[in-house]
Amino acid sequence: MKKYIKPLISLLLAAVFAFMPAMEASARKVPYRGYSYDNMRFVNAVPARLSYIPATVIDGVDLGVGSWSSPQDVQVYEEWIYVSDTGNNRIVVFNRYGELKEDVGDNGVVTTFINNGEIDTFNAQDGLCIPRGMNRIYVCDTENRRILVFDMEFNLLGIVDEPDSDMLMDYNIFRPVKITVDNGGRMYVRVRNMFQGLLCFNDDLTFNGYFGQLPVRVSAWDLLWRRIYTREQIEKNRSFIPTEFTNVDIDEHGFIYCTNIDVYDGDRVKILNPFGTNILKNYNENRNIVGDLLLDAIAQNFMSDMGANTRSRLEDIKARPAGMYTVVDSRKGRLFTYDGEGNLLYIFGGNGSQFGMFRKATALDILKENFDEIVYNIDGLDIYRGDDVIVLDELRANVTIFEPTLYGAMINTAISLRYDGDEGHAVEIWREILRLDNNFMMAYVGIGKSLLAEGENRDAMLYLRAGNDIKYYSVAYRRYRTEVMNNSMPVVMTGLFIVIGLYYGTKLTLWILRKQRERRVEHEHGGV
Amino acid sequence: MNMAAFKEFIKFPFYVMVRPFTAFEDIKYGERGSKKYIIVSILLMWVAIAFNTQYAGIVVNENNPMTMNSISDLYGVIAVFVLWCVGNWSITSLMDGEGKLIQIATATSYALTPFFLGYFVATLLSRFITTQEVAFYTMIITIVTIWAAFLLFAAVATIHNFSFVKALATIFFSFVSMIIIIFLIMLIGALLQQVFFFFENVYKELTYRI
């Protein structure tokens, strides 16, 4: 009986897996492949499970409001999805079931608003921000060169015009494109063609200053060439100015997440604290946060021509629970999710024409509706469904809602448990994840570290080696080495002394015997 | 090989390591040293490098196991060895060097001794160290590299009866001539390919027409 228990349990588990709602969805044909990067010293792309799969696609025609024209931003507040329909100068509000929000604007479509008693309109408005618990909507009215502040019913509360400050340069036209707002009502605005950083405005709509400037890097090589160049050549050469941010977001603690298009190597995500200093953590050597590490990972490893052979261009970023964040790569249409320590968790999405693919993904947000839904239970350990991701495609003019698979939900749950310090339960999920995907390096490292904490040095070594965490492998190895030495030292030393004792003892005995014999021989000779 | 000769064969490389100038003098006048050591040295060098790539501890091993190929290591060792000997010989025969090609090869093979011995020791050690102790591994590698380089210098200086500066200059120009040889080989290869393609085309044309 006993030998049938294990197969029986696995069979039962398999049945449970097969009937999972999330797993059922993954049985649908998903047009992109799951892959990830291992953390060996050489960058390898490895196959991985699908973490998120497309569930719903909604466009303007589905909503009955006419197709959108190059929409630029999507924001989610509670259950409502706000899409900035830039080309049509309107904002469309609806939910994931394709129902328009009837109590705002003209049946969910905001085209006009009352400004000083007169009817006013948007002009190619771009970024939106709806901060939590403030009942306000911020809109970057780009071509009208102003930022509009509304309440939730789109009644105008205030307007931010171009600040009249000596700090701003004359040639810069104030065209706000992306905005995020912290708990204190301070606005952090990305202005087009402004490389000095973000503009910061106070809650009372006055100008505060620049925020989070990107440093300029000039190499010795550039300086050498500037010495050799003539004045005309220098003028024609590119000038050393910092790169622009592409998008901003804020997390629940008030840290500002930015993406930029840095041409230099290095992390292309910045997390700024209130002083404007970068506090991004990335513990992985040679693994910058740049989206794809290889120019085309999929084509190189899985014989497919889906990806463009380019570097990623990070277009939007969203802070997620437990220190995670997701960035969208508009060139290849892929979404990369990292945890707070800079580990790449999963990659999904892609460019193409099928259901759930993109032509130019420009913005994303998180739908938190189902976060607490428990989808699976391992030995009393709950797996939460995690949040859905909504992605806006500028060229296809639609939004795609992605739902996590069981694998994606497990990663989300494990990261959130780790973030809360519940390492023990996280390790149990890591073990389950390894059963689904044994290329998931973080799981090996996670298990290894917990074994190390428990003093299981030998097993910790194996796991940390599999996860290629050299630093912690070394720690485990040193402890294991000490352990082995402590255990074997008495035996080895005793053995050594016994061997030495036997050697000299034998020698001594032989010497004594020889002496005796000699004496006897001498005696016998003497006797003769 | 009788027992005494074998003993000498084993002991002489160690003598070279500590008394290079005397030892290379002996090699030059054919008193000690064996030509068979060239083969032994190349093989051991190969084994040391392949052993290091495959079995060096995870803490120091920076090689990609996916691209590890011990046979190409052997080709590399032989190619570099032959190139060095021919390059050095072609330069020194122009600069009044006294050494013959076989003497250069023998002396070079003896000069490599500390290098592969050190590599074996370092590889073994690397399996028992942690990240904090990597310095010991690096130290061994550095010491044996410098040692081997010094022996090589001593070999060139002694075999060809050169002064200090002349030996250094010769070593430098040997590397230059190695690069020139590589360039010529590639050139010849490309030209031969052209010739081959020409005859191949002629043959094809003929077969199509007949």
HADDOCK unambig.tbl for C-alpha pairs under 7 A between the chains (distance, minus, plus):
assign (segid A and resid 41 and name CA) (segid B and resid 62 and name CA) 6.96 0.50 0.50
assign (segid A and resid 42 and name CA) (segid B and resid 64 and name CA) 6.55 0.50 0.50
assign (segid A and resid 470 and name CA) (segid B and resid 59 and name CA) 6.12 0.50 0.50
assign (segid A and resid 471 and name CA) (segid B and resid 131 and name CA) 6.72 0.50 0.50
assign (segid A and resid 474 and name CA) (segid B and resid 130 and name CA) 4.76 0.50 0.50
assign (segid A and resid 474 and name CA) (segid B and resid 131 and name CA) 5.90 0.50 0.50
assign (segid A and resid 477 and name CA) (segid B and resid 130 and name CA) 6.99 0.50 0.50
assign (segid A and resid 478 and name CA) (segid B and resid 130 and name CA) 6.48 0.50 0.50
